[in-house]
Amino acid sequence: MSVLAAYQRAMVSLAFAEDDARPNIPGFELYRDMIRARLFEMARLAYTRSFPGLEGCFARYLADQPPASPFIREVIAGFGPYAERESSGLVCSLLRFETAKWQVASLPYPPQQAGELDFEGVLVVNPTLVRVPLEHVVTEDDHAEPHTLLVYRRPDEDGVLWSRLPRVAALLADDAPSRTLSERVAGFFARGGDTPDEDGLTRLADELTLAVERGILLGTTR
Amino acid sequence: MCEGIGLGLRSPIAAPLFDGSAPPALRWLEIHPENYLGSLAYGGSVQFEARGGRYASLLAQARERYPLLTHGLTMGFGALAPFDPGYLRALRALLQELRAPWHSDHLCFSQVDEVYLHDLLPLPLHEEAIGVAVQRIQEAQDALGVAIAVEPISWYVRPPDSPLDEAEFISEILRRADAKLLLDVNNVYVNALNHGFDARGFIDKLPLARVVQLHMAGHHVRADGQRIDTHAAPISEPVYELFDYTMRKLARPLPVLLERDDAFPPFEELAAELTRLDVIYRRALAEQADHRALADRPRALP
């Protein structure tokens, strides 16, 4: 290994090794502090609610999985799944929710073509939509039982939104993009998503309407 | 064509740039491409596409109103490994879309093997580092299809095995790679104070004909006196003076950037800094024009 390579690799260890494992390189501690301060600050920003108490976990994350993306926000997004392995209960749900919000904020929203909802058409879904399965309450209007939040962004707005529409979430769980809406609905009732009667259909129709109004579903295409 | 005073596009100070309250001195904006590209949407594969959300709309607004220059944060030219080809392809597409006249990044290393440091680390001042930097710059020029402007960084510790003089190190890299120079005046000042050399003498030794752009920023002074290049404070008086000196040496129009990355003040304070930079910039150019006029004045025959 060349002198230059040895020096550069030593800097990686200095930056990301845990406190008790970092090499002693006189004078360079300032660089460790600067690199880590930036990453910790951004993690606090992304994981506003879940990060307190997870500082040690974040340090282990940096040591185990040093940043592998040129985009610092993507380095931060990798912390949620890592921290889930070391966490339990509400913290896991919070991590999953906050990771989704962080990612959705930056997802591309390419132009979509969709007509009105047609049961013989194929659903066109908001391209930023992420389904987040949760075991615990993370938002005010959540229910305590396991549920799925739909996290998304509208094309002309910056803010990240979320909705709890269990029937729509169940429809979308049927991960076969070419399936028509009527096939998805049939699958939903066959899986016991609701009672297959007029009331069940009405509840599903109401949620579909809400999903369209909120920009979660954009319509269908033939 | 970008000339005069510019500002780094940052989300917290974006609104006044687009609502008509920016000062007349502001002529252009600089962007970090890393803020407008991404890979996460594609399962982490090495495929880069435009980023969506707030940053995408910021970029669209900026393009409507201002000329743009690009300044990277992750392609330190001292990296031992070649740059990621997927990243280069995406960056090239962005630069072409923006019609960037050049792309700048730092003379440092920010990546080692597969790891990104997300900071600017100093290169040892020796022949091996020169060779690596020249190779990386040439690869970037070829891959991106634009000229590369190299920015020497603020550094806080001299890396071991650094027998060369810094100005000679920079000059040699620029000469061999035939690259342009982005001169950060605040970096020169910070380094001069931290390491005890003369800032003006340092600037005198640089190949000023290669300078295509200047950066100006504020820095933090720690309790022990060490200066840290934070871009989170107003420009200090000595840095304004060094800018004046540099502009008189350069004596030609070029883009000058005010970098502010954190601790954002009310926009009026930034506007005042932009205006003050513009006054110094114009005065230096006007005096140069006066000198030329005097030199060109017809003289009476003896």
Interface residues (C-beta under 8 A of the other chain):
Chain A: S2 V3 L4 A5 Y7 Q8 R9 M11 V12 A15 F16 G27 F28 L30 Y31 M34 I35 R38 L39 P66 P67 A68 S69 P70 F71 I72 R73 E74 V75 A77 Q103 A105 S106 L107 P108 Y109 T128 R153 D158
Chain B: E34 L37 G38 S39 L40 A41 G44 E49 A50 R51 G52 G53 R54 Y55 A56 S57 T74 G78 L80 D84 Y87 F109 Q111 V112 D113 E114 V115 Y116 L117 H118 D119 L121 L123 P124 H126 E128 A129 V132 Y156 V157 P159 P160 D161
